[in-house]
Amino acid sequence: MQMAWDQRYAQRVKRIQGSAIRELLKVTEMPGTISLAGGLPAAEIFPIEKIAAVTQRILEKNGGQALQYGLTEGYTPLRELLADRLQQEGINAGPDNILITTGSQQGLDLLGKIMIDAGDPLLTESPTYMGALQACNPYEPAYVPVRSDEEGIVTDELEAALQANPKFIYALPNFQNPTGITFTLERRQKLIEIASRHGVPIVEDDPYSQLRFEGEPLPSLLKLENERQKGEGHTDQPYQGNVIQLNTFSKVLTPGLRLGWVVAQADVIRKLVLAKQGADLHTATFNQMIAYEIARDGFLEEHVPLIRQTYRERRDIMLAALEENFPDNVRWTRPQGGMFLWVTLPEGVDAALLLKDALEYRIAFVPGEAFHPCGGGANTMRLSFSNAKPEQIDEGIRRLGRLLHAKLARA
């Protein structure tokens, strides 16, 4: 008798959807295809020799520990290092405020697991990070989208949205994925103030803040929340604020190590630890030790400027190519850092249909509709400039421009 598997799956499986980006990666392996789709770091600047040397040293000196089970909370020296860096920023965080995760994507999944019941409202920007929607969808939230503009989430619309009493607000304030937009300081401060007044936590996803190559750095939501906490007289207490921050080594070291971390008040960390124990027991000890050894000797401070320089050059090439090749009635963002920019096509142009034609031109991008939690955005697309070589960016935008001119002329 053949098993009827559809009758065996949990109901939540119906809400699990594949990543449009992951599916595109299969297509972009075709010879001659230029991908401006996946948000992949530039592999040619991975610090391979440094990682190889550190790996050998760890195996020679601490091989037994590196290959053994470890604490669910994470490798203690790495947590202490991350806590020290937060303290240097003036944030009252200790190791008990930090959980090491298998990529920051796992942090999103664990937060969904401990915070979202079926039907719970969840406030997000629109558009927002597709991976966050994928992580939360199995827990069946009811999304409450709030519009973003060139200054970030539109805080004037937050009061009305918060009447739904969402479990938390999910936000990417720095070089947002997918739009590349950065919240202004005023928007950050207003977001903190409004969320605090309503008693709603904020989940700050912050993978790109170190990739700023233009303009002045802005304080994280975590830092602003810590200052608010101090203003209420909690000057000497460990961090107990309403902001939960997710971060990662994927963008400044290498994504293959799958290392991220969560910063939150200690009680939240304890609940996340319990959820993580049931997921994978702990993040790979060996990988954590590699990241610790590399981070503690100041190498990242030397390496990150190379990443910024590489991405700035590629962003500039993409912006110049867009200006030269795209029709006049197409608009795009101009990010000051990160890995992405956002293109808005004329109303009525479906980016998903455009992609089918683009693949025949051997050029790939990500249609924007998948980034909208409640639909919409059919006339938008995300372009990534981080992974393609300069000549590929120039040629890829030229191909897309020819296709768009032809499409709009026929329309």
C-alpha positions as CSV (number, residue, x, y, z in Angstrom):
1,M,0.0,0.0,0.0
2,Q,1.4,3.4,-1.0
3,M,1.6,5.9,1.8
4,A,-0.7,9.0,1.5
5,W,1.9,11.5,2.7
6,D,-0.4,14.5,2.2
7,Q,-2.5,13.2,5.0
8,R,0.4,12.8,7.3
9,Y,1.9,16.3,7.1
10,A,1.0,18.9,9.8
11,Q,-1.3,21.7,8.8
12,R,1.5,24.2,9.2
13,V,3.3,22.6,6.2
14,K,0.7,24.4,3.9
15,R,2.2,27.7,5.1
16,I,5.8,26.7,4.3
17,Q,6.8,28.2,0.9
18,G,10.0,27.8,-1.0
19,S,12.3,30.8,-1.4
20,A,12.0,32.5,-4.7
21,I,15.7,33.3,-4.4
22,R,16.8,29.7,-3.7
23,E,14.8,28.5,-6.7
24,L,16.4,31.2,-8.9
25,L,19.9,30.0,-7.8
26,K,19.2,26.7,-9.7
27,V,18.4,28.5,-12.9
28,T,21.4,30.9,-12.7
29,E,23.8,27.9,-12.9
30,M,23.0,27.8,-16.6
31,P,26.1,28.9,-18.6
32,G,26.2,32.5,-19.6
33,T,23.6,33.6,-17.0
34,I,24.3,36.8,-15.0
35,S,22.7,36.7,-11.6
36,L,21.7,39.9,-9.8
37,A,19.3,37.9,-7.7
38,G,20.8,36.1,-4.6
39,G,22.2,38.2,-1.9
40,L,25.5,36.4,-1.8
41,P,28.7,37.9,-0.4
42,A,31.6,38.2,-2.8
43,A,33.4,34.9,-2.5
44,E,36.6,36.1,-4.0
45,I,37.3,38.3,-0.9
46,F,36.6,35.5,1.7
47,P,39.6,35.4,4.0
48,I,40.4,31.8,3.1
49,E,44.1,31.8,4.1
50,K,43.3,33.4,7.5
51,I,40.5,30.8,8.2
52,A,42.9,28.0,7.1
53,A,45.6,29.2,9.5
54,V,43.2,29.6,12.4
55,T,41.6,26.3,11.7
56,Q,45.0,24.5,11.9
57,R,45.9,26.3,15.1
58,I,42.7,25.3,16.8
59,L,43.0,21.7,15.8
60,E,46.5,21.5,17.0
61,K,45.9,23.3,20.4
62,N,42.2,22.6,21.2
63,G,41.1,19.9,18.8
64,G,39.3,17.9,21.4
65,Q,37.2,20.8,22.5
66,A,36.6,22.1,19.0
67,L,35.1,18.7,17.9
68,Q,33.1,18.1,21.1
69,Y,29.5,19.0,22.1
70,G,29.2,22.5,23.6
71,L,26.8,24.8,25.5
72,T,23.5,25.6,23.9
73,E,24.1,29.2,24.8
74,G,27.3,29.2,22.7
75,Y,31.1,29.2,23.1
76,T,31.7,31.3,26.2
77,P,34.7,33.2,25.0
78,L,32.8,34.3,21.9
79,R,29.8,35.4,23.9
80,E,32.1,37.4,26.2
81,L,33.8,39.0,23.2
82,L,30.5,40.1,21.7
83,A,29.3,41.4,25.1
84,D,32.6,43.4,25.5
85,R,32.0,45.0,22.1
86,L,28.5,45.9,23.0
87,Q,29.7,47.5,26.3
88,Q,32.2,49.5,24.3
89,E,29.2,51.0,22.5
90,G,27.7,51.8,25.9
91,I,25.2,48.9,25.9
92,N,24.8,47.2,29.3
93,A,25.1,43.6,27.9
94,G,26.8,40.6,29.3
95,P,27.2,37.0,28.1
96,D,23.8,36.1,29.6
97,N,22.2,38.6,27.1
98,I,23.7,36.7,24.1
99,L,22.8,33.4,22.4
100,I,24.9,32.1,19.5
101,T,22.8,30.7,16.7
102,T,23.3,28.7,13.5
103,G,23.1,31.9,11.3
104,S,20.8,34.7,12.2
105,Q,18.1,32.9,10.2
106,Q,17.9,30.4,13.1
107,G,17.3,33.3,15.4
108,L,14.3,34.3,13.4
109,D,12.9,30.8,13.6
110,L,13.5,30.4,17.3
111,L,11.8,33.8,18.0
112,G,8.8,32.6,16.0
113,K,8.8,29.4,18.0
114,I,8.7,31.1,21.4
115,M,6.6,34.1,20.5
116,I,4.0,33.4,17.8
117,D,0.7,31.6,18.3
118,A,-1.6,30.9,15.3
119,G,-3.4,34.1,14.4
120,D,-1.1,36.5,16.4
121,P,-0.6,39.8,14.8
122,L,3.0,40.5,13.6
123,L,4.0,44.0,12.4
124,T,6.5,44.2,9.6
125,E,7.6,46.7,7.0
126,S,6.3,46.3,3.6
127,P,8.4,45.2,1.7
128,T,10.5,43.2,4.2
129,Y,13.0,40.4,4.3
130,M,11.6,37.3,2.6
131,G,13.6,35.0,4.9
132,A,11.8,36.4,7.9
133,L,8.4,35.7,6.4
134,Q,9.6,32.2,5.6
135,A,10.7,31.7,9.2
136,C,7.5,33.0,10.7
137,N,4.9,31.6,8.3
138,P,4.8,28.1,9.8
139,Y,3.7,29.7,13.1
140,E,0.7,31.2,11.3
141,P,0.9,34.9,12.2
142,A,-1.5,37.5,10.9
143,Y,0.8,40.1,9.3
144,V,0.2,43.8,9.9
145,P,2.2,45.6,7.2
146,V,3.4,49.2,7.5
147,R,4.6,51.1,4.5
148,S,8.2,52.2,4.1
149,D,9.5,55.2,2.2
150,E,13.0,56.6,1.5
151,E,13.5,57.3,5.2
152,G,12.4,53.9,6.4
153,I,9.3,52.6,8.1
154,V,6.6,55.3,8.1
155,T,6.3,55.9,11.8
156,D,3.2,58.2,11.3
157,E,1.3,55.1,10.4
158,L,2.5,53.0,13.4
159,E,0.0,54.2,15.9
160,A,-2.9,52.9,13.9
161,A,-1.1,49.6,13.1
162,L,-0.3,49.0,16.8
163,Q,-4.0,49.0,17.7
164,A,-3.8,45.3,16.6
165,N,-1.4,44.7,19.5
166,P,1.2,42.7,17.5
167,K,3.5,40.3,19.3
168,F,6.5,42.2,18.0
169,I,7.6,44.7,15.3
170,Y,10.1,43.2,12.8
171,A,12.5,45.9,11.4
172,L,15.7,46.1,9.3
173,P,16.9,49.7,9.9
174,N,20.2,49.5,8.0
175,F,20.4,49.0,4.2
176,Q,17.2,47.0,4.3
177,N,16.8,43.8,2.5
178,P,15.3,44.2,-0.1
179,T,15.2,47.9,-0.7
180,G,18.6,49.1,0.6
181,I,16.9,51.9,2.5
182,T,18.2,53.0,5.9
183,F,16.0,54.4,8.7
184,T,16.8,58.1,9.5
185,L,17.7,58.9,13.1
186,E,14.4,60.6,13.6
187,R,12.5,57.5,12.4
188,R,14.6,55.3,14.7
189,Q,13.9,57.4,17.7
190,K,10.2,57.7,17.0
191,L,10.0,53.9,16.5
192,I,11.6,53.3,19.9
193,E,9.3,55.8,21.6
194,I,6.1,54.5,20.1
195,A,6.9,50.9,20.6
196,S,7.8,51.6,24.2
197,R,4.6,53.5,24.8
198,H,2.6,50.6,23.5
199,G,4.6,47.9,25.2
200,V,5.5,46.1,22.0
201,P,8.9,44.5,21.5
202,I,11.0,45.3,18.4
203,V,13.1,42.6,16.6
204,E,15.9,44.5,15.0
205,D,17.6,42.4,12.2
206,D,21.0,44.0,11.7
207,P,23.2,42.0,9.3
208,Y,24.4,44.9,7.2
209,S,25.3,47.8,9.5
210,Q,29.1,47.2,9.1
211,L,28.7,47.4,5.3
212,R,28.3,51.2,5.3
213,F,30.4,52.8,2.6
214,E,28.8,56.3,2.5
215,G,27.3,58.7,5.0
216,E,27.5,58.7,8.8
217,P,26.8,55.6,11.0
218,L,23.6,55.8,13.0
219,P,22.9,54.2,16.4
220,S,21.2,50.8,16.4
221,L,17.7,50.4,17.8
222,L,19.4,48.3,20.5
223,K,21.6,51.2,21.5
224,L,18.7,53.7,21.4
225,E,16.6,51.3,23.6
226,N,19.5,50.9,26.0
227,E,19.7,54.8,26.3
228,R,15.9,54.9,26.9
229,Q,16.4,52.3,29.7
230,K,19.2,54.4,31.2
231,G,16.9,57.5,31.0
232,E,14.4,55.6,33.2
233,G,17.1,55.1,35.9
234,H,18.3,51.6,35.0
235,T,21.9,52.7,34.7
236,D,23.7,49.8,36.3
237,Q,21.4,46.9,35.5
238,P,22.1,44.4,32.7
239,Y,20.2,45.0,29.5
240,Q,16.5,44.6,30.0
241,G,15.2,46.6,27.1
242,N,12.3,45.9,24.6
243,V,14.6,45.5,21.6
244,I,15.8,42.0,20.5
245,Q,18.7,42.3,18.0
246,L,19.8,39.7,15.5
247,N,23.3,39.8,14.0
248,T,25.6,37.6,12.0
249,F,29.2,36.8,10.9
250,S,27.9,35.9,7.4
251,K,28.4,39.3,5.8
252,V,31.8,40.2,7.4
253,L,33.5,36.8,7.6
254,T,31.8,34.1,5.5
255,P,28.2,32.7,5.4
256,G,29.4,29.1,5.2
257,L,30.3,29.1,8.9
258,R,26.6,29.7,9.6
259,L,27.2,31.9,12.7
260,G,24.8,34.5,14.1
261,W,23.8,35.7,17.5
262,V,20.8,37.2,19.4
263,V,21.0,40.0,21.9
264,A,18.1,40.3,24.3
265,Q,17.2,40.5,28.0
266,A,18.3,37.4,29.9
267,D,14.8,35.9,30.3
268,V,14.2,36.0,26.5
269,I,17.6,34.4,26.0
270,R,16.7,31.6,28.4
271,K,13.5,30.8,26.5
272,L,15.4,30.8,23.2
273,V,18.0,28.4,24.7
274,L,15.2,26.0,25.5
275,A,13.9,26.2,21.9
276,K,17.4,25.8,20.4
277,Q,18.0,22.7,22.5
278,G,15.2,21.0,20.7
279,A,16.4,22.2,17.3
280,D,20.1,21.5,17.1
281,L,21.5,21.3,20.7
282,H,24.1,23.9,19.9
283,T,25.8,25.8,17.1
284,A,28.9,24.0,15.8
285,T,31.7,24.5,18.4
286,F,34.5,24.4,15.8
287,N,32.9,27.2,13.8
288,Q,32.4,29.3,16.9
289,M,36.1,28.9,17.9
290,I,37.2,29.9,14.4
291,A,35.1,33.1,14.5
292,Y,36.4,33.9,18.0
293,E,40.0,33.5,17.1
294,I,39.6,35.7,14.0
295,A,37.5,38.3,15.7
296,R,39.7,38.7,18.8
297,D,42.9,39.6,17.1
298,G,41.5,42.5,15.2
299,F,41.4,40.9,11.8
300,L,37.8,41.9,11.0
301,E,38.7,45.5,11.5
302,E,41.2,45.1,8.7
303,H,39.1,43.0,6.5
304,V,35.7,44.8,6.6
305,P,37.1,47.9,4.8
306,L,37.9,45.7,1.8
307,I,34.3,44.4,1.7
308,R,33.0,48.0,1.8
309,Q,35.4,49.1,-1.0
310,T,34.3,46.1,-3.1
311,Y,30.6,46.7,-2.6
312,R,30.8,50.4,-3.1
313,E,32.6,50.0,-6.5
314,R,29.9,47.5,-7.6
315,R,27.0,49.7,-6.4
316,D,28.4,52.7,-8.3
317,I,28.7,50.6,-11.4
318,M,25.2,49.4,-11.1
319,L,23.8,52.9,-10.5
320,A,25.7,54.3,-13.5
321,A,24.4,51.4,-15.7
322,L,20.8,51.9,-14.5
323,E,21.1,55.6,-15.3
324,E,22.4,54.8,-18.8
325,N,20.2,51.9,-19.8
326,F,16.9,51.9,-18.0
327,P,13.8,53.8,-19.2
328,D,13.0,57.2,-17.8
329,N,9.9,56.0,-16.0
330,V,11.7,53.4,-13.9
331,R,12.9,54.4,-10.4
332,W,15.4,52.9,-8.0
333,T,16.9,53.4,-4.6
334,R,20.5,54.6,-3.9
335,P,21.7,52.6,-0.9
336,Q,24.6,54.0,1.2
337,G,25.7,50.5,2.1
338,G,24.6,46.8,2.1
339,M,24.1,44.6,-0.8
340,F,20.9,45.5,-2.6
341,L,18.9,48.2,-4.4
342,W,15.2,48.3,-5.2
343,V,13.6,49.0,-8.6
344,T,10.1,50.2,-9.2
345,L,8.7,49.7,-12.6
346,P,5.7,51.5,-14.1
347,E,2.3,50.4,-12.9
348,G,1.0,47.4,-14.8
349,V,4.4,45.9,-15.4
350,D,4.6,42.5,-13.7
351,A,8.2,41.7,-12.6
352,A,7.5,38.0,-12.3
353,L,6.5,37.8,-16.0
354,L,9.4,40.0,-16.8
355,L,11.8,37.6,-15.2
356,K,10.7,34.8,-17.5
357,D,11.8,36.9,-20.5
358,A,14.9,38.0,-18.6
359,L,16.1,34.5,-18.2
360,E,16.0,34.1,-21.9
361,Y,18.4,37.1,-22.0
362,R,20.5,35.1,-19.4
363,I,19.9,37.7,-16.7
364,A,18.2,37.0,-13.3
365,F,16.8,39.2,-10.6
366,V,14.2,38.7,-7.8
367,P,10.6,39.9,-8.4
368,G,9.5,42.1,-5.5
369,E,6.1,40.6,-4.7
370,A,7.6,37.9,-2.5
371,F,8.9,40.5,-0.1
372,H,5.4,41.8,0.6
373,P,3.8,40.0,3.5
374,C,0.2,40.6,2.3
375,G,0.8,40.7,-1.4
376,G,1.4,43.6,-3.7
377,G,4.5,45.0,-5.3
378,A,4.1,43.2,-8.5
379,N,5.9,46.0,-10.4
380,T,9.0,45.9,-8.2
381,M,12.3,44.0,-8.2
382,R,15.4,43.5,-6.1
383,L,18.9,43.7,-7.6
384,S,22.0,42.6,-5.7
385,F,25.4,44.1,-6.5
386,S,27.5,42.2,-4.0
387,N,28.3,39.0,-5.8
388,A,28.5,39.8,-9.5
389,K,31.8,41.1,-11.0
390,P,31.8,44.7,-12.3
391,E,31.7,43.7,-15.9
392,Q,28.8,41.3,-15.2
393,I,26.8,44.1,-13.5
394,D,27.4,46.4,-16.4
395,E,26.4,43.8,-19.0
396,G,23.5,42.5,-16.9
397,I,21.9,45.9,-16.5
398,R,22.4,46.5,-20.2
399,R,20.5,43.3,-21.0
400,L,17.7,44.2,-18.6
401,G,17.5,47.7,-20.0
402,R,17.1,46.4,-23.6
403,L,14.3,44.1,-22.4
404,L,12.5,46.8,-20.5
405,H,12.7,49.3,-23.4
406,A,11.2,46.6,-25.7
407,K,8.5,45.7,-23.2
408,L,7.4,49.2,-22.5
409,A,7.4,50.1,-26.1
410,R,5.0,47.3,-26.9
411,A,2.8,48.3,-23.9
